[in-house]
Amino acid sequence: MPRRTEPAEQRPAAGLLQKGVAYEHVYFVFLDASGHSTVVRSNARDRAAEAFNLFEGRVRERFERVGNSRRCNYVDSWGWQGDGGLFIVWDEDESKSNATAIETAQAIVELDVPHLRDEFPGMGLRGELHVRVSVHRGALTYLGDDLRGSIHSPDLNFAAHLEKACPADCVAISRDVYDAAASENRDRFRAVGHFEGREILVCAPAATEQAKRLWIDVHGVGTPNRIAALSQRPSQAEKAEFLRVASESVIDLGTALRTCANYLVTTERPRPYRDAVTELLERGIRYRCFVLRGNDSDPPVNPIDPSEDLGTKVTEALSKLERYKKTLAGSVADRFEVYSTPHYPGFASLALDLHADSGSILYSPYLPTPPQSGEALERGDMPHYFVTPSAGDLFLLVAQQTLAFTEADGVERIL
């Protein structure tokens, strides 16, 4: 039963929620057309709008039909934004609201969206239409029709996040929803893992046994960290934009640093990287470069690929770094520091503000030349990864590795 947070008033008519009342076991159903962008790109604006008007109409019809058949007290849309929205389902008898939410979600994924996909070609509509649906239950205090968008509920927020995490053409539900469901509505859900501290179950209509695989395809295994992965080195302009957010210091760790050196002495215009470095130095920020050196009179060696002529590369890069430094004056020049290290890092790291909460790192592990291939992968063509403190232990690991190489025995300042 709902509990009141204001003095009791006359009970509302069936099908309405009462302002100021806290309701338990409310069902939050979020859905989103995950193929929205392909439909928008593939059709004129008015035609794309027609496609999503059809989608919205089928969704609303399905909620109404199932809600009526289950005699559920409250089923209503709480906001629709082009390609998806939120529906609230509630009844004093939770078995009704649970069945309404689950059966509606499954019917949308299994029947309504596939039928729309089949109808699109005959209507001259192009693009792929898919859908993600999440269902979670929790508490809600109703503030009134005009304040639906101002209601704050941890359970509602979780349901919204779960929809974004759901694989396409699947229904994702929390363990709370599953435990409250009748046995016939549990059969096709499979436990797939945890999300934001809650156990999640997924129904994958195409093949129920693939629910776990679909979840892993989206979320990986274990507890993955948030990173941005790039298939190759960012452009000069992109790296320059990254540098400009530094507030304390920059570490540029690599082997020869040829790319950095070339950027700093380029005669081409524009020259975004050089300009960004100069601006940092003028703002009082240190820029520290680390290049590999050999032992005694021997040139530096790449232990993974000894055939690489690192000696020539390092010599040329140092000459260019020195040329750039000579264009600077006084304290600005002093803040451009070049070090040599006898230790081969095996990765490149462009790290900003590692001792601050806002630190960030762009790094790339060096991939070796495959046996018998004869072709070494250029470092610019190796995957690059962007990590911040939001990546948790992964950020700490990369930061610690970067600092360990820059602070190791044998590191010497040479410029």
C-alpha positions in Angstrom: 0.0 0.0 0.0 1.2 3.6 -0.6 2.2 5.6 2.4 1.2 9.3 2.7 3.7 12.1 3.2 0.9 14.7 3.5 -2.5 14.6 5.4 -4.8 12.1 4.0 -7.0 13.3 1.1 -9.8 11.6 -0.8 -8.5 8.5 -2.6 -8.0 9.3 -6.3 -9.9 7.7 -9.1 -8.4 4.4 -10.6 -5.7 5.1 -13.1 -4.3 8.2 -11.4 -1.5 8.8 -8.9 -2.1 11.1 -6.0 0.1 14.1 -5.4 2.2 13.9 -2.3 1.9 10.1 -1.9 4.9 7.8 -1.7 4.4 4.6 -3.7 6.3 1.4 -3.3 7.0 -1.2 -6.0 6.6 1.2 -8.9 7.9 -0.2 -12.2 10.1 2.0 -14.4 10.3 1.0 -18.0 12.8 2.8 -20.2 13.2 2.1 -23.9 15.2 3.6 -26.7 15.4 2.9 -30.5 19.1 2.1 -30.8 19.0 2.3 -34.6 17.9 5.9 -34.5 21.0 7.3 -36.2 20.8 5.0 -39.2 17.2 5.9 -39.8 17.9 9.6 -39.6 20.9 9.3 -41.9 19.1 7.2 -44.5 15.8 9.2 -44.9 14.7 12.8 -45.4 13.9 14.5 -42.1 10.1 14.2 -42.5 10.3 10.6 -43.4 12.6 9.8 -40.4 10.1 11.6 -38.2 7.3 9.4 -39.6 9.3 6.3 -38.8 9.7 7.2 -35.1 6.1 8.4 -34.9 5.1 4.9 -35.9 7.5 3.4 -33.4 6.0 5.6 -30.6 2.5 4.7 -31.6 3.2 1.0 -31.5 4.8 1.3 -28.1 1.9 3.3 -26.6 -0.6 0.8 -28.0 1.3 -2.1 -26.5 1.4 -0.6 -23.1 -2.3 0.2 -23.2 -3.2 -3.2 -24.5 -1.2 -5.2 -21.9 -2.2 -2.8 -19.1 -5.9 -3.3 -19.9 -5.6 -7.1 -20.2 -3.8 -7.2 -16.8 -6.2 -4.7 -15.3 -3.2 -2.7 -14.1 -4.3 0.4 -12.2 -1.7 2.9 -13.6 0.2 2.7 -16.9 1.4 6.0 -18.4 4.1 7.6 -20.4 6.3 10.1 -18.5 8.1 11.5 -21.4 8.9 10.7 -25.0 11.9 12.3 -26.8 11.9 11.3 -30.5 13.2 7.8 -30.2 12.3 6.6 -26.7 11.1 7.4 -23.3 9.9 6.4 -19.9 6.7 4.5 -18.9 5.5 4.2 -15.3 3.5 1.1 -14.2 1.9 0.6 -10.8 -0.8 -1.3 -9.1 -1.5 -2.1 -5.4 -1.3 -5.7 -6.5 2.3 -5.9 -7.6 1.8 -9.1 -9.6 -0.2 -7.0 -12.1 2.3 -4.2 -12.5 5.2 -6.7 -12.7 3.5 -8.8 -15.4 2.4 -5.6 -17.3 6.0 -4.2 -17.4 7.7 -7.5 -18.4 5.1 -8.6 -20.9 5.0 -5.2 -22.6 8.8 -5.0 -22.8 9.0 -8.4 -24.3 6.2 -7.8 -26.8 7.8 -4.5 -28.0 11.2 -6.3 -28.6 9.8 -9.5 -30.0 6.8 -8.4 -32.0 6.3 -4.6 -32.5 9.9 -3.7 -33.6 10.4 -6.7 -35.9 7.0 -6.0 -37.5 8.0 -2.3 -38.0 11.3 -3.4 -39.6 9.4 -5.6 -42.0 7.0 -2.7 -42.9 9.7 -0.1 -43.5 10.8 -1.2 -47.0 7.2 -1.2 -48.2 6.9 2.4 -47.0 10.1 3.5 -48.6 11.8 3.9 -45.2 15.5 2.9 -44.9 17.7 2.2 -42.0 17.9 -0.3 -39.2 15.4 -0.1 -36.3 16.4 -1.8 -33.0 15.4 -1.3 -29.4 16.7 -1.5 -25.9 14.4 -1.9 -22.9 15.1 -1.9 -19.2 12.8 -2.6 -16.3 13.4 -1.9 -12.6 11.2 -1.4 -9.6 11.4 0.9 -6.6 9.9 3.8 -4.6 8.5 7.0 -5.9 6.9 10.1 -4.3 4.5 11.6 -6.8 4.8 15.4 -7.0 2.1 16.0 -9.5 1.6 16.0 -13.3 3.4 19.3 -13.8 6.5 18.1 -11.9 7.1 14.6 -13.4 10.5 15.7 -14.8 11.5 16.9 -11.3 11.1 13.7 -9.4 14.3 12.3 -8.0 14.4 8.6 -7.4 17.6 6.4 -7.2 15.5 3.6 -8.6 14.3 5.6 -11.5 17.9 6.8 -12.2 19.2 3.2 -12.1 16.5 2.1 -14.6 17.6 4.9 -17.0 21.2 3.8 -16.7 20.3 0.2 -17.2 18.6 1.0 -20.5 21.8 2.6 -21.9 23.7 -0.6 -20.8 21.2 -3.0 -22.3 22.3 -4.8 -25.6 20.2 -4.0 -28.6 17.0 -6.0 -29.1 17.0 -7.2 -25.5 15.1 -6.6 -22.3 17.3 -6.1 -19.2 15.7 -6.4 -15.7 17.1 -6.1 -12.2 17.1 -9.0 -9.8 14.3 -7.2 -7.8 12.0 -7.4 -10.9 12.9 -11.0 -11.6 12.3 -12.1 -8.0 8.8 -10.5 -8.1 7.8 -12.1 -11.4 5.6 -15.1 -11.9 7.4 -18.2 -13.1 6.1 -18.0 -16.6 7.7 -14.5 -17.0 11.0 -15.7 -15.6 11.7 -18.6 -18.0 13.5 -16.7 -20.8 15.7 -14.4 -18.6 19.3 -15.3 -18.0 21.6 -13.9 -15.3 24.4 -12.0 -17.1 26.3 -10.1 -14.5 26.2 -7.0 -12.4 25.6 -3.3 -13.2 26.0 -0.5 -10.7 26.0 -3.0 -7.8 22.8 -4.9 -8.9 22.4 -8.3 -10.5 21.0 -8.1 -14.0 19.1 -10.6 -16.1 18.5 -10.3 -19.8 16.0 -11.7 -22.3 17.4 -12.0 -25.8 14.5 -12.9 -28.0 16.6 -14.1 -31.0 18.3 -16.8 -28.8 17.8 -16.8 -25.0 21.0 -18.8 -24.5 23.0 -15.9 -26.1 21.9 -13.4 -23.5 25.2 -13.7 -21.6 27.3 -13.4 -24.8 25.3 -10.2 -25.8 25.9 -8.7 -22.4 29.7 -9.5 -22.5 29.9 -8.0 -26.0 28.7 -4.7 -24.6 30.3 -4.8 -21.1 33.3 -7.2 -21.3 34.1 -9.5 -18.4 34.9 -8.7 -14.8 34.6 -5.0 -13.9 35.9 -3.1 -16.9 37.1 0.5 -16.5 36.1 3.5 -18.5 38.6 4.3 -21.2 38.6 5.7 -24.7 40.2 3.5 -27.3 41.6 4.8 -30.6 42.7 2.6 -33.5 45.7 4.7 -34.1 47.6 7.8 -32.9 45.4 11.0 -32.7 46.1 13.7 -35.2 48.5 16.6 -34.4 45.5 18.9 -33.9 43.8 16.4 -31.6 46.9 16.0 -29.4 47.3 19.7 -29.3 43.8 20.1 -27.9 44.6 17.5 -25.3 47.7 19.3 -24.2 45.9 22.6 -23.7 43.9 21.3 -20.8 47.1 20.7 -18.7 47.4 22.8 -15.6 50.6 21.7 -13.9 52.9 19.5 -15.9 53.3 17.3 -19.0 55.3 14.1 -19.3 56.2 12.9 -22.8 57.7 9.4 -22.5 58.7 7.3 -25.4 61.7 6.0 -27.2 62.9 8.5 -29.8 60.0 11.0 -29.6 60.3 11.6 -33.3 56.7 12.6 -33.7 56.9 15.2 -31.0 60.3 16.5 -32.3 58.9 16.8 -35.9 55.8 18.7 -34.7 58.0 21.2 -32.8 60.2 22.2 -35.7 57.7 21.9 -38.5 57.7 24.7 -41.1 54.1 23.9 -42.1 51.2 26.1 -41.1 49.2 25.8 -39.0 51.4 24.2 -36.4 48.9 23.3 -33.6 51.2 21.1 -31.5 54.1 23.5 -31.4 51.8 26.3 -30.5 50.1 24.3 -27.7 53.5 23.4 -26.2 54.7 27.0 -26.3 51.5 28.2 -24.7 51.9 25.7 -21.9 55.5 26.8 -21.2 54.5 30.5 -21.2 51.8 29.7 -18.7 54.4 28.2 -16.4 53.8 24.6 -17.1 56.7 22.1 -17.3 57.0 19.9 -20.4 59.4 17.0 -19.8 60.5 14.7 -22.6 62.2 11.3 -22.1 64.1 9.5 -24.8 66.1 6.3 -24.8 69.9 6.3 -24.7 72.4 3.5 -25.1 74.9 2.2 -22.6 78.3 3.9 -22.7 79.3 4.1 -26.4 76.6 1.7 -27.6 73.5 3.1 -29.3 70.1 2.5 -27.8 68.5 -0.8 -28.6 64.9 -1.9 -28.9 64.8 -5.2 -27.1 61.7 -6.3 -28.9 63.0 -5.4 -32.3 66.9 -5.1 -32.2 67.0 -4.3 -35.9 65.3 -0.9 -35.4 67.9 1.9 -35.9 67.0 3.7 -32.7 70.4 5.4 -32.5 69.8 7.5 -35.6 66.2 8.2 -34.7 67.2 9.4 -31.2 70.0 11.6 -32.5 67.8 13.2 -35.1 65.0 13.8 -32.6 67.4 15.3 -30.0 68.7 17.7 -32.6 65.2 18.9 -33.4 64.2 19.2 -29.7 67.3 21.3 -29.1 66.4 23.5 -32.1 63.0 24.1 -30.7 64.3 24.9 -27.2 66.6 27.6 -28.7 63.5 29.4 -30.0 62.4 29.9 -26.4 63.7 32.5 -24.0 64.6 32.6 -20.3 62.4 30.8 -17.9 60.1 29.6 -20.7 63.1 27.7 -22.2 64.0 26.3 -18.7 60.6 24.7 -18.4 61.2 22.6 -21.6 63.2 19.7 -20.2 64.7 16.8 -22.1 65.9 13.7 -20.3 67.6 10.5 -21.4 67.0 7.1 -19.9 68.7 3.7 -20.3 65.4 1.9 -19.7 63.2 0.9 -22.6 59.6 1.5 -21.5 57.8 -0.6 -24.1 55.0 2.0 -24.4 54.5 5.7 -25.1 52.8 7.9 -22.6 51.7 11.6 -22.9 50.6 12.3 -19.4 49.1 15.5 -17.9 49.0 16.6 -14.3 49.6 13.1 -12.8 49.8 14.5 -9.3 46.4 16.2 -9.6 42.8 14.9 -9.4 42.3 16.0 -13.0 45.2 13.9 -14.4 44.8 12.2 -17.8 47.0 10.0 -19.9 47.2 9.2 -23.6 49.2 6.0 -23.9 50.1 3.3 -26.4 51.7 -0.1 -25.7 54.3 -1.0 -28.4 53.2 -4.0 -30.4 56.1 -6.3 -31.6 56.7 -7.3 -35.1 54.9 -10.7 -35.7 57.2 -13.7 -36.4 58.1 -14.1 -40.1 56.0 -11.1 -41.1 59.0 -8.9 -41.8 56.8 -5.8 -41.4 57.0 -3.7 -38.2 53.8 -1.8 -37.3 54.5 1.9 -37.2 53.9 3.3 -33.7 51.4 5.8 -35.1 49.3 2.8 -36.3 49.3 1.1 -32.9 46.2 1.4 -30.7 46.1 4.4 -28.4 44.1 4.6 -25.1 42.9 7.6 -23.2 42.5 7.2 -19.4 41.5 9.5 -16.5 41.0 8.9 -12.8 37.5 7.6 -13.6 39.2 4.5 -14.9 40.1 3.6 -11.3 42.9 1.2 -10.8 43.7 1.2 -14.5 44.6 4.9 -14.4 46.7 4.4 -11.3 48.6 1.5 -13.0 49.4 3.5 -16.1 50.3 6.6 -14.0 52.6 4.5 -11.8 54.3 2.9 -14.8 54.9 6.3 -16.4 56.3 7.8 -13.2 58.5 4.8 -12.5 60.2 5.1 -15.9 60.7 8.9 -15.5 62.1 8.7 -12.0 64.2 5.5 -12.4 67.9 5.3 -11.7 70.0 6.4 -14.7 67.6 9.1 -15.9 69.6 12.3 -16.7 68.6 15.7 -17.9 70.4 16.5 -21.2 68.7 19.6 -22.4 
